[in-house]
Amino acid sequence: VQLVESGGGLVQPGGSLTLTCKGSGFVFGNYVLSWFRQVPGKERELVATIGMEGKLISYTDSVKGRFAISRDNFKMSMYLRMNSLKPDDTAQYYCNNRIGSWTWGQGTQVTVSA
């Protein structure tokens, strides 16, 4: 299993970013997938989860109404559209299965700052 995250960057408060998670080495459409984030010194936090067909979706309360998770099984990719970004969203973002049991990728850094 390999997971590669991309799309992070520096953005001003209120701005938007779209993260991409590209998977390989497994049957992408057979797994429930999630986005996580981590700030140095804190535990990794589950941000959003999406079912195998993209119909069952859940978010942590702090991102509801601002973030949107989606996936394209044919492209073996998962996405996280992040709108109305806040400084508290600053973190390293990772993708994994819903329990985070696969080897973690390098993640992609999102920094929200004026």
HULINMO-V629724 format. One record per residue. N is the residue number from 0. RES is the residue in one letter. PHI is phi in radians with two decimals (none if undefined). NEAR is the number of other C-alpha atoms within 8 Angstrom. D_CENTER is the distance of its C-alpha to the mean C-alpha in whole Angstrom. Layout:
# HULINMO-V629724
n=N res=RES phi=PHI near=NEAR d_center=D_CENTER
n=N res=RES phi=PHI near=NEAR d_center=D_CENTER
This chain:
# HULINMO-V629724
n=0 res=V phi=none near=8 d_center=17
n=1 res=Q phi=-2.34 near=8 d_center=15
n=2 res=L phi=-2.22 near=12 d_center=11
n=3 res=V phi=-2.21 near=10 d_center=11
n=4 res=E phi=-1.70 near=15 d_center=8
n=5 res=S phi=-2.69 near=9 d_center=10
n=6 res=G phi=1.83 near=9 d_center=10
n=7 res=G phi=-1.24 near=11 d_center=10
n=8 res=G phi=2.91 near=9 d_center=14
n=9 res=L phi=-1.71 near=8 d_center=16
n=10 res=V phi=-2.46 near=13 d_center=16
n=11 res=Q phi=-1.34 near=9 d_center=19
n=12 res=P phi=-0.92 near=11 d_center=19
n=13 res=G phi=1.57 near=8 d_center=18
n=14 res=G phi=-1.42 near=9 d_center=17
n=15 res=S phi=-2.33 near=10 d_center=14
n=16 res=L phi=-2.57 near=11 d_center=11
n=17 res=T phi=-2.15 near=10 d_center=9
n=18 res=L phi=-1.65 near=12 d_center=6
n=19 res=T phi=-2.18 near=11 d_center=7
n=20 res=C phi=-2.10 near=12 d_center=7
n=21 res=K phi=-1.83 near=10 d_center=11
n=22 res=G phi=-1.88 near=12 d_center=13
n=23 res=S phi=-2.71 near=10 d_center=16
n=24 res=G phi=1.51 near=6 d_center=19
n=25 res=F phi=-2.71 near=6 d_center=18
n=26 res=V phi=-1.42 near=7 d_center=19
n=27 res=F phi=-0.92 near=9 d_center=15
n=28 res=G phi=-1.26 near=8 d_center=17
n=29 res=N phi=-1.63 near=6 d_center=18
n=30 res=Y phi=-2.24 near=9 d_center=15
n=31 res=V phi=-1.30 near=10 d_center=13
n=32 res=L phi=-2.14 near=12 d_center=9
n=33 res=S phi=-2.47 near=13 d_center=6
n=34 res=W phi=-1.82 near=13 d_center=3
n=35 res=F phi=-2.19 near=13 d_center=6
n=36 res=R phi=-2.52 near=12 d_center=7
n=37 res=Q phi=-2.53 near=11 d_center=11
n=38 res=V phi=-1.88 near=10 d_center=14
n=39 res=P phi=-0.88 near=4 d_center=17
n=40 res=G phi=1.53 near=4 d_center=19
n=41 res=K phi=-2.14 near=6 d_center=17
n=42 res=E phi=-1.26 near=6 d_center=16
n=43 res=R phi=-1.15 near=8 d_center=12
n=44 res=E phi=-1.98 near=7 d_center=11
n=45 res=L phi=-1.32 near=10 d_center=9
n=46 res=V phi=-1.78 near=11 d_center=7
n=47 res=A phi=-2.73 near=12 d_center=7
n=48 res=T phi=-2.34 near=14 d_center=9
n=49 res=I phi=-2.35 near=16 d_center=10
n=50 res=G phi=-1.21 near=11 d_center=14
n=51 res=M phi=-1.04 near=11 d_center=15
n=52 res=E phi=-1.76 near=7 d_center=17
n=53 res=G phi=1.42 near=9 d_center=14
n=54 res=K phi=-1.70 near=7 d_center=17
n=55 res=L phi=-1.72 near=8 d_center=16
n=56 res=I phi=-2.34 near=10 d_center=13
n=57 res=S phi=-2.49 near=7 d_center=12
n=58 res=Y phi=-2.36 near=9 d_center=11
n=59 res=T phi=-1.22 near=9 d_center=12
n=60 res=D phi=-0.98 near=5 d_center=15
n=61 res=S phi=-1.20 near=4 d_center=14
n=62 res=V phi=-2.01 near=9 d_center=11
n=63 res=K phi=-1.03 near=8 d_center=14
n=64 res=G phi=1.48 near=5 d_center=15
n=65 res=R phi=-2.03 near=9 d_center=13
n=66 res=F phi=-1.86 near=10 d_center=10
n=67 res=A phi=-2.39 near=8 d_center=9
n=68 res=I phi=-1.70 near=12 d_center=7
n=69 res=S phi=-2.66 near=9 d_center=10
n=70 res=R phi=-2.63 near=10 d_center=11
n=71 res=D phi=-2.30 near=8 d_center=14
n=72 res=N phi=-1.14 near=9 d_center=16
n=73 res=F phi=-1.19 near=5 d_center=18
n=74 res=K phi=-1.58 near=5 d_center=16
n=75 res=M phi=0.90 near=12 d_center=14
n=76 res=S phi=-2.37 near=12 d_center=11
n=77 res=M phi=-2.21 near=12 d_center=8
n=78 res=Y phi=-2.29 near=11 d_center=7
n=79 res=L phi=-2.39 near=12 d_center=5
n=80 res=R phi=-1.52 near=11 d_center=9
n=81 res=M phi=-2.04 near=12 d_center=9
n=82 res=N phi=-1.96 near=10 d_center=13
n=83 res=S phi=0.83 near=9 d_center=16
n=84 res=L phi=-1.12 near=14 d_center=14
n=85 res=K phi=-2.09 near=9 d_center=16
n=86 res=P phi=-0.96 near=9 d_center=17
n=87 res=D phi=-1.19 near=5 d_center=15
n=88 res=D phi=-1.43 near=9 d_center=12
n=89 res=T phi=-1.07 near=11 d_center=13
n=90 res=A phi=-3.09 near=10 d_center=11
n=91 res=Q phi=-1.56 near=11 d_center=10
n=92 res=Y phi=-1.83 near=13 d_center=6
n=93 res=Y phi=-2.30 near=13 d_center=6
n=94 res=C phi=-2.05 near=14 d_center=5
n=95 res=N phi=-2.98 near=14 d_center=9
n=96 res=N phi=-1.22 near=11 d_center=11
n=97 res=R phi=-1.21 near=9 d_center=11
n=98 res=I phi=-1.87 near=5 d_center=13
n=99 res=G phi=1.14 near=8 d_center=12
n=100 res=S phi=-1.63 near=7 d_center=15
n=101 res=W phi=-1.45 near=7 d_center=15
n=102 res=T phi=-1.06 near=7 d_center=15
n=103 res=W phi=-1.31 near=10 d_center=12
n=104 res=G phi=-1.38 near=10 d_center=12
n=105 res=Q phi=-1.38 near=7 d_center=12
n=106 res=G phi=1.35 near=12 d_center=9
n=107 res=T phi=-2.38 near=12 d_center=9
n=108 res=Q phi=-1.48 near=10 d_center=11
n=109 res=V phi=-2.01 near=13 d_center=11
n=110 res=T phi=-2.15 near=12 d_center=14
n=111 res=V phi=-1.93 near=14 d_center=16
n=112 res=S phi=-2.73 near=8 d_center=19
n=113 res=A phi=-1.43 near=5 d_center=23
